[in-house]
């Protein structure tokens, strides 16, 4: 990964490092799967990218893969141990958790992954009606849960710069919610860093970014 210290936003997301389930293409959801050695190395590489950014705190999902990633980053930067927020836990995939994504029936994959170029709600609604998404958390519920967590974090750290370590789908859907469901995002890769843009920061904090 290239090293970057030019962080303009007071908040940055980072997805946790790789797990064995990531490598196998399994839906992890809220199952507590640990990092593998590749994931730990990815976390260390992410930590290097944060050097010199003036960060004050790290907040993570309490699931082990995110919390270990956050701990590696915090220790490298000399920051306090990560705080946790339950609202950052990954989207729940219900009865589909543990399934190999590529092996799901095509009709299930279509409603589970409706694409990132529009509101997923209408396609998901078909999936729920047909019983294809048993126990799966609605995308909008996930995004609004993530948005509430981000707003709590910002309120708890006024004037501070915060690294938020979470999961691919909840980061994606939280960004969608920060954009008031008018823009739609792709999920970040393992250990990828994403800064909030000016409009997203205003949505999170209520304060325009200078």
Residue frames relative to the residue before (quaternion, step in Angstrom):
aa qw qx qy qz dx dy dz
X 1.0000 0.0000 0.0000 0.0000 0.00 0.00 0.00
X 0.4650 -0.6613 0.4939 0.3201 3.62 -0.99 0.69
X 0.4278 -0.6821 0.5240 0.2776 3.58 -1.10 0.65
X 0.0226 0.7927 -0.6075 0.0461 3.57 -0.88 0.96
X 0.0684 -0.7907 0.6073 0.0374 3.57 -0.92 0.91
X 0.5302 0.6432 -0.3956 0.3856 3.58 1.27 0.13
X 0.1738 0.7926 -0.5577 0.1749 3.55 0.47 1.24
X 0.1795 -0.8154 0.5442 0.0814 3.58 -0.59 1.14
X 0.6732 0.4905 -0.3037 0.4626 3.61 1.15 -0.48
X 0.4914 -0.6608 0.4774 0.3064 3.61 -1.08 0.64
X 0.7695 0.2538 -0.1618 0.5632 3.62 1.22 -0.16
X 0.0047 -0.7813 0.6240 -0.0106 3.54 -1.00 0.88
X 0.3232 -0.7064 0.5985 0.1961 3.54 -1.13 0.77
X 0.0252 0.7466 -0.6619 -0.0613 3.53 -1.27 0.42
X 0.3746 -0.7031 0.5560 0.2368 3.53 -0.96 0.88
X 0.5893 -0.5827 0.4309 0.3570 3.55 -1.14 0.66
X 0.5932 -0.5676 0.4402 0.3636 3.55 -1.31 0.34
X 0.7261 -0.4702 0.3071 0.3967 3.52 -1.35 0.21
X 0.1653 -0.7287 0.6547 0.1142 3.52 -1.30 0.59
X 0.6574 -0.4803 0.3803 0.4389 3.57 -1.27 0.14
X 0.6373 0.5171 -0.3353 0.4627 3.58 1.06 -0.64
X 0.5843 0.5395 -0.3729 0.4781 3.61 1.07 -0.60
X 0.6801 0.5062 -0.2930 0.4420 3.55 0.84 -1.02
X 0.7160 0.4338 -0.2405 0.4911 3.58 1.09 -0.72
X 0.4722 -0.6950 0.4305 0.3298 3.60 1.25 -0.09
X 0.4067 0.7130 -0.4774 0.3135 3.59 1.14 0.57
X 0.4705 -0.6411 0.5262 0.3012 3.54 -1.17 0.65
X 0.2266 -0.8098 0.5287 0.1153 3.59 -0.45 1.19
X 0.0509 -0.8225 0.5617 0.0738 3.55 0.84 -0.94
X 0.7999 -0.2809 0.2284 0.4787 3.54 -0.84 -1.02
X 0.4001 0.6672 -0.5083 0.3692 3.60 1.23 0.40
X 0.3784 -0.7686 0.4765 0.1976 3.58 -0.80 1.01
X 0.0454 0.8162 -0.5657 0.1088 3.56 0.18 1.36
X 0.3939 -0.7462 0.4816 0.2369 3.65 -0.78 0.95
X 0.6168 -0.4968 0.4515 0.4109 3.53 -1.35 0.18
X 0.2922 -0.6800 0.6225 0.2545 3.54 -1.29 0.37
X 0.7394 -0.4148 0.2676 0.4578 3.59 -1.26 0.02
X 0.6076 0.5391 -0.3522 0.4649 3.58 1.07 -0.67
X 0.6549 0.5255 -0.3037 0.4502 3.57 0.97 -0.87
X 0.6436 0.5100 -0.3275 0.4674 3.57 1.02 -0.75
X 0.6432 0.5039 -0.3212 0.4788 3.57 1.01 -0.76
X 0.6264 0.5268 -0.3342 0.4674 3.59 1.01 -0.74
X 0.6383 0.5198 -0.3268 0.4643 3.59 1.01 -0.79
X 0.6453 0.5089 -0.3239 0.4687 3.57 0.99 -0.78
X 0.6442 0.5132 -0.3207 0.4678 3.58 1.01 -0.77
X 0.6305 0.5178 -0.3322 0.4733 3.58 1.03 -0.76
X 0.6282 0.5514 -0.3384 0.4322 3.57 0.96 -0.84
X 0.6308 0.5326 -0.3344 0.4546 3.58 1.00 -0.81
X 0.6477 0.5320 -0.3290 0.4351 3.59 0.97 -0.78
X 0.6717 0.4993 -0.3010 0.4571 3.60 1.14 -0.55
X 0.4390 0.7098 -0.4625 0.2992 3.61 1.22 -0.22
X 0.8289 0.2342 -0.1799 0.4751 3.54 -1.05 0.84
X 0.5457 0.6548 -0.3845 0.3544 3.58 1.24 0.06
X 0.4604 -0.7160 0.4317 0.2985 3.58 1.24 0.02
X 0.2726 0.7991 -0.4965 0.2015 3.56 1.09 0.67
X 0.3035 -0.7831 0.5267 0.1313 3.55 -1.09 0.80
X 0.8220 0.0209 0.0517 0.5667 3.60 1.01 -0.71
X 0.2035 -0.7302 0.6371 0.1400 3.52 -1.35 0.42
X 0.0538 -0.7777 0.6263 -0.0022 3.56 -0.94 0.98
X 0.0718 -0.8363 0.5429 -0.0256 3.57 -0.84 0.97
X 0.5729 -0.4702 0.5354 0.4049 3.44 -1.46 0.13
X 0.4789 -0.6881 0.4577 0.2961 3.62 -1.01 0.69
X 0.4852 0.6455 -0.4617 0.3670 3.63 1.18 -0.11
X 0.6383 -0.6234 0.3030 0.3349 3.54 -0.91 1.01
X 0.6604 0.5242 -0.3291 0.4252 3.60 0.91 -0.84
X 0.6763 0.4572 -0.2886 0.5003 3.58 1.08 -0.70
X 0.6729 0.5040 -0.3104 0.4435 3.57 0.90 -0.89
X 0.6453 0.4958 -0.3373 0.4733 3.62 0.99 -0.71
X 0.6131 0.5292 -0.3455 0.4741 3.60 1.00 -0.76
X 0.6728 0.5015 -0.2921 0.4588 3.56 0.90 -0.96
X 0.6486 0.5236 -0.3179 0.4517 3.58 0.99 -0.81
X 0.6283 0.5244 -0.3309 0.4699 3.58 1.00 -0.81
X 0.6672 0.4940 -0.3003 0.4697 3.59 0.93 -0.89
X 0.6744 0.5018 -0.3063 0.4467 3.60 0.82 -0.98
X 0.6659 0.5004 -0.3121 0.4568 3.60 0.90 -0.88
X 0.6466 0.5192 -0.3283 0.4522 3.59 0.96 -0.82
X 0.7390 0.4103 -0.2234 0.4854 3.59 0.99 -0.82
X 0.4619 -0.6981 0.4374 0.3286 3.60 1.26 -0.05
X 0.4319 0.6989 -0.4530 0.3460 3.57 1.15 0.66
X 0.6455 -0.5022 0.3847 0.4281 3.61 -1.21 0.30
X 0.6636 -0.4820 0.3813 0.4265 3.56 -1.26 0.38
X 0.5808 -0.6215 0.3889 0.3538 3.60 -0.96 0.79
X 0.3732 -0.6423 0.6183 0.2567 3.49 -1.26 0.60
X 0.2445 -0.7563 0.5779 0.1850 3.58 -1.23 0.23
X 0.0935 -0.7571 0.6436 0.0622 3.53 -1.28 0.52
X 0.4564 -0.7171 0.4633 0.2507 3.56 -0.64 1.16
X 0.6081 0.5923 -0.3492 0.3969 3.58 1.13 -0.57
X 0.6419 0.5330 -0.3177 0.4504 3.57 1.27 -0.28
X 0.4056 0.7098 -0.4832 0.3134 3.62 1.24 0.00
X 0.6098 -0.5982 0.3867 0.3475 3.56 -1.09 0.76
X 0.6540 -0.4719 0.4145 0.4216 3.53 -1.30 0.34
X 0.3966 -0.7059 0.5351 0.2410 3.54 -1.02 0.83
X 0.1935 -0.8045 0.5547 0.0876 3.58 -0.82 1.02
X 0.4605 -0.7396 0.4241 0.2471 3.56 1.22 0.46
X 0.8421 -0.1347 0.1279 0.5063 3.54 -0.93 -0.95
X 0.6132 0.5619 -0.3515 0.4298 3.59 1.24 -0.21
X 0.4775 0.6767 -0.4505 0.3333 3.61 1.19 -0.22
X 0.7631 0.3134 -0.2714 0.4959 3.54 -0.88 1.01
X 0.5628 0.5966 -0.3936 0.4153 3.58 1.22 -0.31
X 0.4470 -0.6303 0.5508 0.3155 3.56 -1.19 0.58
X 0.4926 -0.7128 0.4134 0.2797 3.54 -0.51 1.24
X 0.7022 0.4927 -0.2775 0.4326 3.58 0.80 -1.01
X 0.6858 0.4860 -0.2821 0.4625 3.58 1.20 -0.42
X 0.4671 0.6617 -0.4577 0.3668 3.58 1.24 0.00
X 0.6049 -0.5459 0.4174 0.4023 3.62 -1.14 0.49
X 0.6223 -0.5871 0.3694 0.3627 3.56 -1.04 0.78
X 0.6634 0.5070 -0.3236 0.4452 3.60 0.96 -0.81
X 0.6272 0.5172 -0.3382 0.4740 3.59 1.13 -0.61
X 0.6591 0.5050 -0.3138 0.4605 3.57 0.93 -0.87
X 0.6239 0.5554 -0.3502 0.4238 3.59 1.01 -0.71
X 0.7408 0.3904 -0.2372 0.4925 3.60 0.91 -0.84
X 0.6270 0.5222 -0.3407 0.4670 3.60 1.20 -0.43
X 0.7780 0.1819 -0.0775 0.5964 3.58 1.12 -0.74
X 0.0074 -0.8626 0.5057 -0.0052 3.60 0.43 1.17
X 0.6395 -0.5127 0.3373 0.4631 3.60 1.24 0.04
X 0.4006 -0.7352 0.5101 0.1968 3.54 -1.26 0.41
X 0.5617 0.6104 -0.3869 0.4027 3.57 1.16 0.48
X 0.7913 0.1433 -0.1073 0.5847 3.58 1.23 0.35
X 0.7072 -0.4420 0.3367 0.4371 3.53 -1.35 0.13
X 0.3522 -0.7648 0.4945 0.2156 3.63 -0.66 1.05
X 0.4747 0.7430 -0.4028 0.2455 3.57 1.23 -0.46
X 0.7036 0.4756 -0.3098 0.4275 3.64 0.68 -0.94
X 0.6700 0.4727 -0.3127 0.4795 3.62 0.94 -0.78
X 0.6217 0.5312 -0.3379 0.4660 3.58 1.02 -0.78
X 0.6172 0.5696 -0.3538 0.4116 3.59 0.96 -0.84
X 0.6173 0.5271 -0.3359 0.4778 3.58 1.08 -0.72
X 0.6591 0.5256 -0.3048 0.4431 3.56 0.95 -0.88
X 0.6561 0.4901 -0.3158 0.4791 3.58 0.95 -0.81
X 0.6559 0.5248 -0.3180 0.4396 3.57 0.95 -0.86
X 0.7229 0.4264 -0.2360 0.4899 3.58 1.07 -0.75
X 0.4964 -0.6849 0.4100 0.3412 3.57 1.28 0.01
X 0.4309 0.7292 -0.4362 0.3038 3.59 1.21 0.46
X 0.7439 0.3458 -0.1864 0.5406 3.59 1.27 -0.32
X 0.0239 0.8538 -0.5198 0.0198 3.62 0.71 1.03
X 0.8563 0.0673 -0.0877 0.5044 3.53 -0.63 1.18
X 0.4755 0.6752 -0.4433 0.3486 3.61 1.25 0.04
X 0.4546 -0.6875 0.5004 0.2651 3.56 -0.91 0.98
X 0.5037 -0.6502 0.4755 0.3120 3.58 -0.96 0.84
X 0.5899 -0.6046 0.4044 0.3507 3.57 -1.01 0.80
X 0.6831 0.4862 -0.3074 0.4499 3.57 0.83 -0.93
X 0.6221 0.5290 -0.3473 0.4610 3.59 1.01 -0.69
X 0.6403 0.5200 -0.3184 0.4673 3.57 1.00 -0.83
X 0.6868 0.4960 -0.2841 0.4490 3.56 0.85 -0.97
X 0.6713 0.4800 -0.3028 0.4767 3.57 0.94 -0.83
X 0.5986 0.5436 -0.3508 0.4725 3.60 1.11 -0.61
X 0.6686 0.4895 -0.2923 0.4774 3.57 0.96 -0.88
X 0.6310 0.5350 -0.3281 0.4560 3.57 1.01 -0.82
X 0.6454 0.5143 -0.3185 0.4665 3.59 0.95 -0.86
X 0.6400 0.5206 -0.3255 0.4620 3.59 1.02 -0.80
X 0.6528 0.5108 -0.3193 0.4593 3.59 0.91 -0.89
X 0.6662 0.4949 -0.3130 0.4618 3.59 0.91 -0.81
X 0.6129 0.5224 -0.3526 0.4766 3.61 1.07 -0.63
X 0.6556 0.5244 -0.3070 0.4482 3.55 0.94 -0.94
X 0.6621 0.4998 -0.3075 0.4661 3.58 0.88 -0.92
X 0.6678 0.5034 -0.3025 0.4572 3.59 0.95 -0.88
X 0.6848 0.4888 -0.2812 0.4615 3.59 1.08 -0.73
X 0.7649 0.2944 -0.1523 0.5523 3.60 1.26 -0.38
X 0.0144 0.8402 -0.5420 0.0078 3.60 0.69 1.00
X 0.8442 0.1595 -0.1460 0.4904 3.51 -0.94 0.98
X 0.6141 0.5540 -0.3446 0.4440 3.60 1.28 0.12
X 0.3919 -0.6796 0.5688 0.2470 3.52 -1.34 0.36
X 0.0852 -0.8458 0.5242 -0.0510 3.52 -0.58 1.23
X 0.2446 -0.7230 0.6310 0.1386 3.53 -1.10 0.87
X 0.1315 -0.7929 0.5939 0.0372 3.58 -0.76 1.07
X 0.1296 -0.8060 0.5768 0.0283 3.57 -0.60 1.19
X 0.1437 0.7972 -0.5664 0.1514 3.56 -0.57 1.14
X 0.6553 -0.5170 0.4209 0.3551 3.56 -1.24 -0.60
X 0.7015 -0.5335 0.2853 0.3766 3.53 -1.17 0.63
X 0.7407 0.4228 -0.2575 0.4543 3.56 0.68 -1.04
X 0.6788 0.4678 -0.3317 0.4587 3.61 0.86 -0.75
X 0.5919 0.5300 -0.3863 0.4686 3.62 1.06 -0.51
X 0.6559 0.5177 -0.3159 0.4494 3.58 0.86 -0.95
X 0.7289 0.4377 -0.2536 0.4613 3.57 0.77 -0.99
X 0.5952 0.5381 -0.3672 0.4705 3.60 1.13 -0.50
X 0.6250 0.5134 -0.3342 0.4839 3.59 1.03 -0.73
X 0.6182 0.5304 -0.3440 0.4670 3.60 1.01 -0.77
X 0.6755 0.4901 -0.2907 0.4679 3.58 0.95 -0.91
X 0.6250 0.5278 -0.3369 0.4662 3.60 1.02 -0.75
X 0.7027 0.4101 -0.2474 0.5261 3.58 1.17 -0.58
X 0.4902 -0.7067 0.3989 0.3180 3.57 1.29 0.50
X 0.5901 -0.6203 0.3454 0.3845 3.56 1.12 0.80
X 0.4830 0.6384 -0.4465 0.3997 3.52 1.12 0.81
X 0.7341 0.2053 -0.1603 0.6271 3.56 1.33 -0.33
X 0.1811 -0.7956 0.5743 0.0660 3.56 -1.06 0.75
X 0.2569 -0.8210 0.5085 0.0365 3.49 -0.88 1.12
X 0.4522 -0.6351 0.5453 0.3081 3.55 -1.29 0.36
X 0.5547 -0.5943 0.4574 0.3605 3.55 -1.21 0.47
X 0.4740 -0.6681 0.4852 0.3058 3.60 -1.01 0.74
X 0.5332 -0.5913 0.4976 0.3442 3.54 -1.27 0.40
X 0.6769 -0.4554 0.3616 0.4512 3.58 -1.25 0.21
X 0.8542 0.0707 -0.1204 0.5008 3.55 -0.90 1.11
X 0.4082 0.6867 -0.5017 0.3318 3.62 1.15 0.33
X 0.3029 -0.7491 0.5707 0.1460 3.55 -1.09 0.87
X 0.0301 -0.7877 0.6152 -0.0121 3.57 -0.95 0.93
X 0.2373 -0.7620 0.5882 0.1305 3.58 -0.79 1.04
X 0.4833 -0.6114 0.5288 0.3362 3.54 -1.24 0.44
X 0.3591 -0.6939 0.5678 0.2591 3.57 -1.01 0.74
X 0.7560 -0.4193 0.2459 0.4384 3.56 -1.30 0.20
X 0.6799 0.4836 -0.3020 0.4612 3.60 0.89 -0.89
X 0.6490 0.5128 -0.3193 0.4625 3.59 0.97 -0.78
X 0.6339 0.5179 -0.3353 0.4664 3.58 1.00 -0.79
X 0.6345 0.5176 -0.3331 0.4674 3.61 0.97 -0.79
X 0.6446 0.5151 -0.3184 0.4667 3.59 1.00 -0.80
X 0.6860 0.4870 -0.2803 0.4624 3.58 1.01 -0.81
X 0.8174 0.3123 -0.1110 0.4712 3.55 0.89 -0.96
X 0.3914 -0.7027 0.4944 0.3295 3.54 1.13 -0.64
X 0.6716 0.4593 -0.2731 0.5133 3.58 1.34 -0.01
X 0.4373 -0.6834 0.5056 0.2934 3.63 -0.74 0.94
X 0.4220 -0.6990 0.5145 0.2621 3.56 -1.03 0.78
X 0.4545 -0.6953 0.4862 0.2715 3.57 -0.85 0.96
